[in-house]
Amino acid sequence: MNKKIVFSGIQPSGNLHIGNYIGAVRQWVKGQNDGLNIFCVVDMHAITVPQDPKTLAQKSREISAIILAAGIDPDKSLLFVQSHNPDHANLGWILNCYLSIGQLNRMIQYKEKSDGKKFVSVGLFDYPVLMAADILLYGTTEVPVGDDQKQHVELTRDVAERFNSKYSPTFVLPEPKTPKAGGRVMSLIDPTKKMSKSDPNPNGAVWLLEDPAMARKKIMSAVTDSGSEVKYDWGNKPGISNLLEILNQFSDVSIAELEKKFAGQNYGQFKIAVADVVEKFLVNFQKKYAEISESEELESILKEGAQKAYQISHPKLLGVYKKVGFLGQ
Ligand code: TYM
């Protein structure tokens, strides 16, 4: 059997919310005890939409500290910033030549992100190809992501298959891994929409670095559904189902058990339980975050992560250069 190699990434744009934590970072932490685990702060993806340069650099540092505070252990996992390893852009360019415009046109996230925008960069269109390069450079077997990234991992498999069959086996086909519950955490004010960094209404999301008392208020005023039963039923009760998934993820109590526990209780009592776990999580998390973000160790963790990542990616890239016919140096 292939060794488990995990790769995932997160953009240093906007603020991270509990959806990013539940859908992605928490899964990374849970899985880091075996195999090779590589996590990347994808600053090159972030510039596909306009960014303020100073803020972008600050955010890359902030997100790195958040990932460490969430429990990624640099002795077990590699953590680095995408632009610190030039192999990503180099492989991305090559993969561009093995995917069609038609394939990229089908990407749902591109349609959503470009919709109604006056200026749409080529980078935004090309975004999934750079993501494919991120994944394929490391022989990745598993990509732990939220639901919204699954289509991009499918495209990664498509380009890997095309390249492998045109030349010879080169790339491993990765599997997307989404959590059973929490792969798509929904907005607190509109549970039919995904919790999102770019939601103009800040009450839809709980931010990882926000005041825990404010987070509590947001949960208490989350939109619920008609009726009064705490039931896991996305069709009729999306608000309650979303809160049940959040509670399940922060308490590790199964959804079936939670339904039993809250049978006969009203929405208000249920929301207090959700607010309690989220608030407690944020208090502990933010304590760790403060320690890490003040420490000078962060820079050396990122530097070492990039060096180790390059040692893995570069032989792979040179192999690809040879296959496509680039003149060796
Ligand atoms: P990004 O930065 O938008 O989001 C980071 C991760 O958070 C997940 N996520 C969610 N999960 C559950 N509920 C939500 N409401 C929610 N919102 C976001 C995302 O699915 C993601 O896993 N393209 C990626 C970054 C990337 C990447 C990669 C990921 C670049 N290269 C290679 C994996 C492998 C992105 O924009 O994620």
Residues whose N, C-alpha, C, O or C-beta is under 5 A from the ligand:
A	BS01	TYM	F7 S8 G9 I10 Q11 G19 N20 G23 A24 V42 H45 M131 D134 P144 V145 G146 D147 D148 Q149 G182 G183 R184 V185 K194 M195
